[in-house]
């Protein structure tokens, strides 16, 4: 009992000393590495892979041209069988005007054509043959009058007829000759190529022209789609009074699609016609499609500092709609096996001498680098680093040139 009591008394006397030693050991285990080797710091390894520099921007879907649909007549709208946003085929009816008066005018013009045609037919089938018979009859009458005149001349010479009978026969010859000439003129006028025939043909041609004009006006009462496309606006309803010069609908032709994009002028030097583009509608971000840079505006917008470019879409997806917002990724440069670091790991990236904190021998060392392509948060390093080098991100505090540290690799290769 005396021995146990003595041991307890010893422990009570030395407890605080033991606890103090334990605390010192724990503190040393925790803080000594930091004091000797520096703090644990997140670092990024330099990666090497194929790299594409791209310019990212947004824009809208546009047709290369739009067709404003109007009317050539003043009239009242009877029907509008299509709706805004509807896809229509060429020659499909878009608007119908009240055409009752126009139909009556067209029928009247058709009757005038029929009347003129009947008059020409009458000349060919009736008057020309009758005139020909009249010529034959006048010729026979003249021949008879000449025979009578010759007989009377013989009788007067022999003294068997009076002078008055001879004068009468001569008068009959003159009358018969005049009737023959008149019959011949009538026949020539009635036959093909004659004046009366030409007049009848002219009347028929004028009637047909009037009928064509009347039918054309009747056709104007039905407004049809000139090409396949989508109606992107409709400004007319049944009962409206419309007139020439008023836009009733706007049609976006099918097939040809362009993307109109505003690019920051600082990227102008990177752009060239023919560059390949990947695009997607903001409403369908998962459906990407190809486009080609087709046009670069020669001017810069003073207010926005942007350059307008147009991209041709050879095979537009069905989801595209007029004026849709799209995002584009224009590949402006490619590099195989490029050394890459995240943009946020480079100090003074916009200056003349960009640099990074390179980790070697347990310390951070300032290293100047030469940079190349930039895109999507990555920078190509042309000189100053090698694949696998470890660098300290610029947002890590309290690490400067010469600082001790223990590196903890942060894999950013898939960023």
Helices and strands as residue ranges (DSSP letters): H 2-37, E 39-45, E 47-62, E 66-69, E 75-79, E 87-88, E 93-97, H 100-122, I 123-127, H 128-158, H 163-190, H 195-220, E 222-224, E 229-234, E 241-242, E 249-253, E 257-264, G 265-270, E 276-281, E 284-296, E 306-313, E 325-342, G 343-345, E 355-360, E 363-368, E 370-375, E 378-383, E 390-392, E 405-409
